[in-house]
Amino acid sequence: MDSAPTSSRRHFLRTLGAATTSLLLRPACLHAATVRAQISFIVVTDTHLGYKQSDGAEKLWRKTAAEIGRAPGAFVLHLGDIVNAGVEAQYPNYLEGRKLIGKPVHEIPGNHDPQELFQKHIRPEVDTAIEHEWLRVLLLNNSHTDSHEGFLTPEQLAWMSAQCETAAKKDQLLLFAMHVPVHSNLHPDRGWHVKPANGQTDFYALMQKHAARTLALFHGHFHNGLRGWDDHAPVHEVCFPSALYNQDRQLEQKKAPGYNPIEFRPAFTRVTIREGAVELAVQAIGAGEVLQKELVRKPA
């Protein structure tokens, strides 16, 4: 895949000091002449109920859920690590807080969510697709509880391929949601991703085949605020901020590949797709300020 020009990233870095921060990128699937209705939804991740064996994460989740309930958006994606360390007793606490949202919530497991407990408490069918107007979201479990790495099986790749073909027949755009990023990353990053031997190479081949229909890859797992890469343009790969805690690994200062805006408070993200753009508005929990990042197509 062609690399994206660096000018978009430079513009982003110049404007980091502003209350609202923007970055111009190019999701190719929004270049087409087809006019698509606006879609808005919410992304939240890494709530880790039971963290440090206290009720602090549960209380913060209830506060977060109430704020998400007041925010605009047709549905919510939770990108994994619902509870901490697979403690089963925390799933009912999560579900009780989820009632405050008042809109559909679609979860995927993280490496802290044993699949059997996810199936028992959240959804029997783990890998699934949801449809909203012209958007098809593929939700997959690519995490193992005994590893920070990501894994995609041949069966999952075959399922995704079939889902991509279905999207093409329905003229839908694709969004892939999985806990662990596919994108390779090394120190000073976490170093956690799907390795080539674990499905990365085959996934990128599939993504390239359907790049003109693929909007983005959405992930959790990193606890580094909004962390993304645009070197597999025209497809964007983004790790979202944790709703519990985030760490500043000084990725921008250390010139790590990609981008990592300076906002590390617990947060959820409002996603709006409109007029050829994907807008990610990072909302710090309990704060009125919004850090915005726009993924915008370049005019022809």
C-alpha atoms as a printed R data frame, in Angstrom:
    type eleno elety resid chain resno       x       y      z
1   ATOM     1    CA   MET     A     1   0.000   0.000  0.000
2   ATOM     2    CA   ASP     A     2   1.175   3.506 -0.759
3   ATOM     3    CA   SER     A     3   2.500   5.584  2.098
4   ATOM     4    CA   ALA     A     4   0.584   8.706  3.020
5   ATOM     5    CA   PRO     A     5   2.348  12.081  2.650
6   ATOM     6    CA   THR     A     6   3.859  13.424  5.862
7   ATOM     7    CA   SER     A     7   2.262  16.853  5.451
8   ATOM     8    CA   SER     A     8  -0.929  15.670  7.171
9   ATOM     9    CA   ARG     A     9   0.983  14.592 10.267
10  ATOM    10    CA   ARG     A    10   3.028  17.824 10.306
11  ATOM    11    CA   HIS     A    11  -0.172  19.892 10.272
12  ATOM    12    CA   PHE     A    12  -1.419  17.882 13.231
13  ATOM    13    CA   LEU     A    13   1.760  18.469 15.233
14  ATOM    14    CA   ARG     A    14   1.668  22.202 14.606
15  ATOM    15    CA   THR     A    15  -1.826  22.502 16.020
16  ATOM    16    CA   LEU     A    16  -1.504  20.344 19.136
17  ATOM    17    CA   GLY     A    17  -1.628  23.362 21.417
18  ATOM    18    CA   ALA     A    18  -5.104  24.331 20.273
19  ATOM    19    CA   ALA     A    19  -8.232  23.383 22.211
20  ATOM    20    CA   THR     A    20  -9.477  21.620 19.091
21  ATOM    21    CA   THR     A    21  -6.891  19.710 17.065
22  ATOM    22    CA   SER     A    22  -7.337  18.511 13.503
23  ATOM    23    CA   LEU     A    23  -5.461  16.241 11.128
24  ATOM    24    CA   LEU     A    24  -6.214  15.768  7.437
25  ATOM    25    CA   LEU     A    25  -5.945  12.202  6.111
26  ATOM    26    CA   ARG     A    26  -7.505  10.322  3.190
27  ATOM    27    CA   PRO     A    27  -9.917   7.422  3.755
28  ATOM    28    CA   ALA     A    28 -10.193   6.324  0.127
29  ATOM    29    CA   CYS     A    29 -13.594   4.727  0.611
30  ATOM    30    CA   LEU     A    30 -15.032   8.223  1.076
31  ATOM    31    CA   HIS     A    31 -13.661   9.469 -2.262
32  ATOM    32    CA   ALA     A    32 -16.468   7.909 -4.282
33  ATOM    33    CA   ALA     A    33 -19.204  10.029 -5.791
34  ATOM    34    CA   THR     A    34 -21.816   8.218 -3.686
35  ATOM    35    CA   VAL     A    35 -23.323  10.591 -1.139
36  ATOM    36    CA   ARG     A    36 -23.760   8.803  2.195
37  ATOM    37    CA   ALA     A    37 -25.842   9.953  5.113
38  ATOM    38    CA   GLN     A    38 -24.078  11.085  8.279
39  ATOM    39    CA   ILE     A    39 -23.368   8.391 10.874
40  ATOM    40    CA   SER     A    40 -22.408   9.049 14.488
41  ATOM    41    CA   PHE     A    41 -21.430   6.548 17.175
42  ATOM    42    CA   ILE     A    42 -19.281   6.187 20.295
43  ATOM    43    CA   VAL     A    43 -16.087   4.199 20.947
44  ATOM    44    CA   VAL     A    44 -15.028   3.229 24.469
45  ATOM    45    CA   THR     A    45 -12.446   0.686 25.559
46  ATOM    46    CA   ASP     A    46 -10.400  -0.824 28.386
47  ATOM    47    CA   THR     A    47 -12.766  -0.202 31.282
48  ATOM    48    CA   HIS     A    48 -11.064  -2.914 33.420
49  ATOM    49    CA   LEU     A    49 -13.715  -3.254 36.118
50  ATOM    50    CA   GLY     A    50 -12.065  -4.697 39.230
51  ATOM    51    CA   TYR     A    51  -8.714  -3.001 38.523
52  ATOM    52    CA   LYS     A    52  -6.451  -3.192 41.586
53  ATOM    53    CA   GLN     A    53  -9.205  -5.136 43.353
54  ATOM    54    CA   SER     A    54 -11.137  -1.956 44.120
55  ATOM    55    CA   ASP     A    55 -14.441  -0.445 43.039
56  ATOM    56    CA   GLY     A    56 -12.788   2.620 41.495
57  ATOM    57    CA   ALA     A    57 -13.030   1.331 37.910
58  ATOM    58    CA   GLU     A    58 -16.687   0.386 38.410
59  ATOM    59    CA   LYS     A    59 -17.535   3.871 39.698
60  ATOM    60    CA   LEU     A    60 -15.694   5.465 36.775
61  ATOM    61    CA   TRP     A    61 -17.513   3.153 34.346
62  ATOM    62    CA   ARG     A    62 -20.892   4.276 35.693
63  ATOM    63    CA   LYS     A    63 -19.855   7.902 35.262
64  ATOM    64    CA   THR     A    64 -18.571   7.158 31.764
65  ATOM    65    CA   ALA     A    65 -21.727   5.276 30.792
66  ATOM    66    CA   ALA     A    66 -23.899   8.170 31.934
67  ATOM    67    CA   GLU     A    67 -21.859  10.626 29.848
68  ATOM    68    CA   ILE     A    68 -21.987   8.321 26.821
69  ATOM    69    CA   GLY     A    69 -25.756   8.136 27.266
70  ATOM    70    CA   ARG     A    70 -25.961  11.921 26.946
71  ATOM    71    CA   ALA     A    71 -23.607  12.078 23.957
72  ATOM    72    CA   PRO     A    72 -24.909  11.888 20.374
73  ATOM    73    CA   GLY     A    73 -24.460   8.563 18.619
74  ATOM    74    CA   ALA     A    74 -26.602   5.702 17.334
75  ATOM    75    CA   PHE     A    75 -24.599   2.923 19.001
76  ATOM    76    CA   VAL     A    76 -21.480   2.182 21.040
77  ATOM    77    CA   LEU     A    77 -18.442   0.004 20.317
78  ATOM    78    CA   HIS     A    78 -16.534  -1.323 23.335
79  ATOM    79    CA   LEU     A    79 -13.127  -2.520 22.130
80  ATOM    80    CA   GLY     A    80 -12.284  -4.947 24.914
81  ATOM    81    CA   ASP     A    81 -10.874  -5.473 28.405
82  ATOM    82    CA   ILE     A    82 -14.315  -5.039 29.877
83  ATOM    83    CA   VAL     A    83 -13.141  -6.377 33.241
84  ATOM    84    CA   ASN     A    84  -9.700  -6.768 34.777
85  ATOM    85    CA   ALA     A    85  -7.954 -10.148 35.034
86  ATOM    86    CA   GLY     A    86 -11.039 -12.089 33.978
87  ATOM    87    CA   VAL     A    87 -12.892 -11.695 37.293
88  ATOM    88    CA   GLU     A    88 -16.351 -13.076 36.549
89  ATOM    89    CA   ALA     A    89 -18.110 -11.164 39.322
90  ATOM    90    CA   GLN     A    90 -17.338  -7.886 37.530
91  ATOM    91    CA   TYR     A    91 -19.398  -8.648 34.419
92  ATOM    92    CA   PRO     A    92 -22.760  -8.059 36.162
93  ATOM    93    CA   ASN     A    93 -21.351  -4.753 37.474
94  ATOM    94    CA   TYR     A    94 -20.386  -3.782 33.942
95  ATOM    95    CA   LEU     A    95 -23.825  -4.698 32.601
96  ATOM    96    CA   GLU     A    96 -25.559  -2.724 35.352
97  ATOM    97    CA   GLY     A    97 -23.552   0.366 34.398
98  ATOM    98    CA   ARG     A    98 -24.224  -0.252 30.714
99  ATOM    99    CA   LYS     A    99 -27.938   0.300 31.331
100 ATOM   100    CA   LEU     A   100 -27.170   4.013 31.788
101 ATOM   101    CA   ILE     A   101 -26.158   4.288 28.124
102 ATOM   102    CA   GLY     A   102 -29.609   3.706 26.698
103 ATOM   103    CA   LYS     A   103 -28.400   2.776 23.209
104 ATOM   104    CA   PRO     A   104 -27.061  -0.435 21.634
105 ATOM   105    CA   VAL     A   105 -23.601  -1.463 22.857
106 ATOM   106    CA   HIS     A   106 -21.462  -3.941 20.888
107 ATOM   107    CA   GLU     A   107 -18.435  -5.388 22.705
108 ATOM   108    CA   ILE     A   108 -15.422  -7.465 21.764
109 ATOM   109    CA   PRO     A   109 -13.211  -9.350 24.236
110 ATOM   110    CA   GLY     A   110  -9.783  -8.122 25.257
111 ATOM   111    CA   ASN     A   111  -6.920 -10.122 26.702
112 ATOM   112    CA   HIS     A   112  -8.485  -9.662 30.173
113 ATOM   113    CA   ASP     A   113 -11.795 -11.180 28.997
114 ATOM   114    CA   PRO     A   114 -11.832 -14.999 28.860
115 ATOM   115    CA   GLN     A   115 -13.877 -15.956 25.833
116 ATOM   116    CA   GLU     A   116 -16.098 -18.364 27.778
117 ATOM   117    CA   LEU     A   117 -17.034 -15.605 30.246
118 ATOM   118    CA   PHE     A   118 -17.630 -13.152 27.414
119 ATOM   119    CA   GLN     A   119 -19.978 -15.662 25.791
120 ATOM   120    CA   LYS     A   120 -21.753 -16.288 29.093
121 ATOM   121    CA   HIS     A   121 -22.292 -12.654 30.082
122 ATOM   122    CA   ILE     A   122 -22.023 -10.518 26.940
123 ATOM   123    CA   ARG     A   123 -22.816 -12.367 23.692
124 ATOM   124    CA   PRO     A   124 -22.734 -16.044 22.677
125 ATOM   125    CA   GLU     A   125 -21.504 -15.248 19.165
126 ATOM   126    CA   VAL     A   126 -18.105 -13.609 19.653
127 ATOM   127    CA   ASP     A   127 -17.047 -12.722 16.098
128 ATOM   128    CA   THR     A   128 -19.960 -10.905 14.529
129 ATOM   129    CA   ALA     A   129 -20.972  -8.161 12.119
130 ATOM   130    CA   ILE     A   130 -23.320  -5.276 12.773
131 ATOM   131    CA   GLU     A   131 -24.946  -3.156 10.086
132 ATOM   132    CA   HIS     A   132 -25.931   0.480 10.450
133 ATOM   133    CA   GLU     A   133 -27.208   2.139  7.306
134 ATOM   134    CA   TRP     A   134 -24.277   1.962  4.831
135 ATOM   135    CA   LEU     A   135 -21.663   0.871  7.421
136 ATOM   136    CA   ARG     A   136 -20.709  -2.736  8.207
137 ATOM   137    CA   VAL     A   137 -18.662  -3.219 11.406
138 ATOM   138    CA   LEU     A   138 -16.766  -6.486 11.826
139 ATOM   139    CA   LEU     A   139 -16.105  -7.284 15.496
140 ATOM   140    CA   LEU     A   140 -13.477  -9.948 16.197
141 ATOM   141    CA   ASN     A   141 -11.702 -11.446 19.173
142 ATOM   142    CA   ASN     A   142  -7.994 -11.371 18.273
143 ATOM   143    CA   SER     A   143  -6.707 -11.575 21.846
144 ATOM   144    CA   HIS     A   144  -5.603 -14.386 24.156
145 ATOM   145    CA   THR     A   145  -5.732 -14.154 27.944
146 ATOM   146    CA   ASP     A   146  -2.168 -15.478 28.251
147 ATOM   147    CA   SER     A   147  -0.561 -12.929 25.909
148 ATOM   148    CA   HIS     A   148  -0.474  -9.234 24.981
149 ATOM   149    CA   GLU     A   149  -0.029 -10.202 21.312
150 ATOM   150    CA   GLY     A   150  -2.784 -10.461 18.725
151 ATOM   151    CA   PHE     A   151  -3.860 -13.559 16.802
152 ATOM   152    CA   LEU     A   152  -6.023 -14.030 13.704
153 ATOM   153    CA   THR     A   153  -6.878 -17.594 12.730
154 ATOM   154    CA   PRO     A   154  -7.412 -18.900  9.191
155 ATOM   155    CA   GLU     A   155 -11.094 -19.349 10.079
156 ATOM   156    CA   GLN     A   156 -11.380 -15.706 11.121
157 ATOM   157    CA   LEU     A   157  -9.646 -14.566  7.953
158 ATOM   158    CA   ALA     A   158 -12.043 -16.644  5.847
159 ATOM   159    CA   TRP     A   159 -15.003 -15.201  7.769
160 ATOM   160    CA   MET     A   160 -13.740 -11.655  7.218
161 ATOM   161    CA   SER     A   161 -13.263 -12.330  3.523
162 ATOM   162    CA   ALA     A   162 -16.876 -13.487  3.228
163 ATOM   163    CA   GLN     A   163 -18.050 -10.429  5.168
164 ATOM   164    CA   CYS     A   164 -16.123  -8.155  2.823
165 ATOM   165    CA   GLU     A   165 -17.818  -9.757 -0.159
166 ATOM   166    CA   THR     A   166 -21.201  -9.254  1.490
167 ATOM   167    CA   ALA     A   167 -20.363  -5.587  2.083
168 ATOM   168    CA   ALA     A   168 -19.485  -5.193 -1.585
169 ATOM   169    CA   LYS     A   169 -22.820  -6.669 -2.678
170 ATOM   170    CA   LYS     A   170 -24.667  -4.273 -0.348
171 ATOM   171    CA   ASP     A   171 -22.470  -1.269 -1.214
172 ATOM   172    CA   GLN     A   172 -21.421  -0.960  2.432
173 ATOM   173    CA   LEU     A   173 -18.192   0.464  3.810
174 ATOM   174    CA   LEU     A   174 -16.165  -1.620  6.259
175 ATOM   175    CA   LEU     A   175 -14.868  -0.952  9.749
176 ATOM   176    CA   PHE     A   176 -12.748  -3.623 11.479
177 ATOM   177    CA   ALA     A   177 -12.829  -3.684 15.302
178 ATOM   178    CA   MET     A   178 -10.448  -5.891 17.299
179 ATOM   179    CA   HIS     A   179  -8.704  -5.365 20.624
180 ATOM   180    CA   VAL     A   180  -5.039  -5.809 19.657
181 ATOM   181    CA   PRO     A   181  -3.664  -3.665 16.813
182 ATOM   182    CA   VAL     A   182  -2.523  -5.381 13.642
183 ATOM   183    CA   HIS     A   183   0.058  -2.674 12.959
184 ATOM   184    CA   SER     A   184   3.665  -3.530 13.859
185 ATOM   185    CA   ASN     A   185   5.122  -1.389 16.621
186 ATOM   186    CA   LEU     A   186   8.339  -1.408 18.629
187 ATOM   187    CA   HIS     A   187   9.835   0.560 21.536
188 ATOM   188    CA   PRO     A   188   8.981   3.275 22.583
189 ATOM   189    CA   ASP     A   189   5.550   1.835 21.717
190 ATOM   190    CA   ARG     A   190   4.069  -1.146 23.540
191 ATOM   191    CA   GLY     A   191   5.394  -3.662 21.027
192 ATOM   192    CA   TRP     A   192   2.071  -5.524 21.064
193 ATOM   193    CA   HIS     A   193   0.488  -6.440 17.741
194 ATOM   194    CA   VAL     A   194  -0.471  -9.267 15.415
195 ATOM   195    CA   LYS     A   195   2.800 -10.803 14.224
196 ATOM   196    CA   PRO     A   196   3.222 -12.028 10.622
197 ATOM   197    CA   ALA     A   197   3.111 -15.662 11.763
198 ATOM   198    CA   ASN     A   198  -0.141 -14.967 13.620
199 ATOM   199    CA   GLY     A   199  -2.151 -13.600 10.719
200 ATOM   200    CA   GLN     A   200  -0.800 -10.104 10.075
201 ATOM   201    CA   THR     A   201   0.443 -10.785  6.543
202 ATOM   202    CA   ASP     A   202  -2.756 -12.507  5.457
203 ATOM   203    CA   PHE     A   203  -4.907  -9.806  7.027
204 ATOM   204    CA   TYR     A   204  -3.096  -7.005  5.214
205 ATOM   205    CA   ALA     A   205  -3.482  -8.898  1.941
206 ATOM   206    CA   LEU     A   206  -7.222  -9.078  2.600
207 ATOM   207    CA   MET     A   207  -7.355  -5.415  3.584
208 ATOM   208    CA   GLN     A   208  -5.488  -4.362  0.441
209 ATOM   209    CA   LYS     A   209  -7.963  -6.288 -1.677
210 ATOM   210    CA   HIS     A   210 -10.812  -4.348 -0.060
211 ATOM   211    CA   ALA     A   211  -8.993  -1.072  0.658
212 ATOM   212    CA   ALA     A   212 -11.350   0.972 -1.509
213 ATOM   213    CA   ARG     A   213 -14.211  -0.128  0.773
214 ATOM   214    CA   THR     A   214 -12.387  -0.105  4.141
215 ATOM   215    CA   LEU     A   215 -12.732   2.907  6.380
216 ATOM   216    CA   ALA     A   216 -10.412   2.000  9.264
217 ATOM   217    CA   LEU     A   217  -9.162  -0.480 11.846
218 ATOM   218    CA   PHE     A   218 -10.240   0.367 15.409
219 ATOM   219    CA   HIS     A   219  -8.415  -1.061 18.447
220 ATOM   220    CA   GLY     A   220  -8.046  -0.702 22.215
221 ATOM   221    CA   HIS     A   221  -5.319  -2.336 24.351
222 ATOM   222    CA   PHE     A   222  -2.628   0.377 24.426
223 ATOM   223    CA   HIS     A   223  -3.752   2.812 27.164
224 ATOM   224    CA   ASN     A   224  -1.854   5.566 25.335
225 ATOM   225    CA   GLY     A   225  -4.647   7.977 24.493
226 ATOM   226    CA   LEU     A   226  -5.451   8.252 20.802
227 ATOM   227    CA   ARG     A   227  -2.658   6.358 19.022
228 ATOM   228    CA   GLY     A   228  -2.694   5.856 15.277
229 ATOM   229    CA   TRP     A   229  -0.790   5.077 12.121
230 ATOM   230    CA   ASP     A   230  -1.386   6.224  8.562
231 ATOM   231    CA   ASP     A   231   1.418   4.440  6.691
232 ATOM   232    CA   HIS     A   232  -1.026   1.841  5.352
233 ATOM   233    CA   ALA     A   233  -2.992   4.594  3.646
234 ATOM   234    CA   PRO     A   234  -5.670   4.850  2.462
235 ATOM   235    CA   VAL     A   235  -6.767   2.751  5.472
236 ATOM   236    CA   HIS     A   236  -6.327   4.236  8.948
237 ATOM   237    CA   GLU     A   237  -5.368   2.197 12.039
238 ATOM   238    CA   VAL     A   238  -6.292   3.714 15.391
239 ATOM   239    CA   CYS     A   239  -5.956   2.632 19.046
240 ATOM   240    CA   PHE     A   240  -8.481   4.441 21.219
241 ATOM   241    CA   PRO     A   241  -7.972   5.910 24.692
242 ATOM   242    CA   SER     A   242  -8.842   3.843 27.735
243 ATOM   243    CA   ALA     A   243 -11.787   4.952 29.833
244 ATOM   244    CA   LEU     A   244  -9.790   4.022 32.964
245 ATOM   245    CA   TYR     A   245  -6.204   5.258 32.557
246 ATOM   246    CA   ASN     A   246  -3.746   6.297 29.841
247 ATOM   247    CA   GLN     A   247   0.022   6.758 29.850
248 ATOM   248    CA   ASP     A   248   2.193   9.269 28.025
249 ATOM   249    CA   ARG     A   249   5.030   7.311 26.428
250 ATOM   250    CA   GLN     A   250   6.316  10.514 24.770
251 ATOM   251    CA   LEU     A   251   5.824   8.978 21.331
252 ATOM   252    CA   GLU     A   252   5.640  12.335 19.561
253 ATOM   253    CA   GLN     A   253   8.792  13.619 21.277
254 ATOM   254    CA   LYS     A   254  10.614  10.392 20.422
255 ATOM   255    CA   LYS     A   255   9.407  10.624 16.805
256 ATOM   256    CA   ALA     A   256   7.729   7.224 16.859
257 ATOM   257    CA   PRO     A   257   5.927   6.401 13.619
258 ATOM   258    CA   GLY     A   258   2.326   7.573 13.458
259 ATOM   259    CA   TYR     A   259   0.681  10.059 15.780
260 ATOM   260    CA   ASN     A   260  -0.253  10.361 19.471
261 ATOM   261    CA   PRO     A   261  -1.880  13.652 20.515
262 ATOM   262    CA   ILE     A   262  -1.082  14.959 23.971
263 ATOM   263    CA   GLU     A   263  -4.291  13.961 25.782
264 ATOM   264    CA   PHE     A   264  -4.049  11.172 28.332
265 ATOM   265    CA   ARG     A   265  -7.026  11.554 30.643
266 ATOM   266    CA   PRO     A   266  -9.587   8.719 30.793
267 ATOM   267    CA   ALA     A   267 -11.859   9.268 27.812
268 ATOM   268    CA   PHE     A   268 -14.345   7.958 25.297
269 ATOM   269    CA   THR     A   269 -14.478   9.016 21.654
270 ATOM   270    CA   ARG     A   270 -17.321  10.392 19.558
271 ATOM   271    CA   VAL     A   271 -17.078   9.255 15.933
272 ATOM   272    CA   THR     A   272 -18.873  11.163 13.191
273 ATOM   273    CA   ILE     A   273 -18.673  10.277  9.497
274 ATOM   274    CA   ARG     A   274 -19.902  13.052  7.236
275 ATOM   275    CA   GLU     A   275 -19.043  14.892  4.027
276 ATOM   276    CA   GLY     A   276 -16.058  12.695  3.198
277 ATOM   277    CA   ALA     A   277 -14.595  12.896  6.708
278 ATOM   278    CA   VAL     A   278 -14.247  10.737  9.791
279 ATOM   279    CA   GLU     A   279 -14.111  12.952 12.863
280 ATOM   280    CA   LEU     A   280 -12.775  11.506 16.112
281 ATOM   281    CA   ALA     A   281 -13.665  13.748 19.051
282 ATOM   282    CA   VAL     A   282 -11.928  12.542 22.209
283 ATOM   283    CA   GLN     A   283 -14.026  13.411 25.266
284 ATOM   284    CA   ALA     A   284 -12.205  13.371 28.606
285 ATOM   285    CA   ILE     A   285 -14.544  11.913 31.210
286 ATOM   286    CA   GLY     A   286 -15.862  14.578 33.524
287 ATOM   287    CA   ALA     A   287 -14.459  17.432 31.422
288 ATOM   288    CA   GLY     A   288 -16.079  19.702 28.903
289 ATOM   289    CA   GLU     A   289 -13.080  19.921 26.626
290 ATOM   290    CA   VAL     A   290 -12.916  17.920 23.429
291 ATOM   291    CA   LEU     A   291  -9.773  17.014 21.512
292 ATOM   292    CA   GLN     A   292 -10.698  16.531 17.868
293 ATOM   293    CA   LYS     A   293  -8.939  14.639 15.126
294 ATOM   294    CA   GLU     A   294 -10.379  14.587 11.646
295 ATOM   295    CA   LEU     A   295  -9.700  11.970  8.988
296 ATOM   296    CA   VAL     A   296 -10.607  13.931  5.892
297 ATOM   297    CA   ARG     A   297 -10.347  13.063  2.231
298 ATOM   298    CA   LYS     A   298  -8.215  15.368  0.125
299 ATOM   299    CA   PRO     A   299 -10.288  17.171 -2.536
300 ATOM   300    CA   ALA     A   300  -9.841  15.730 -6.018
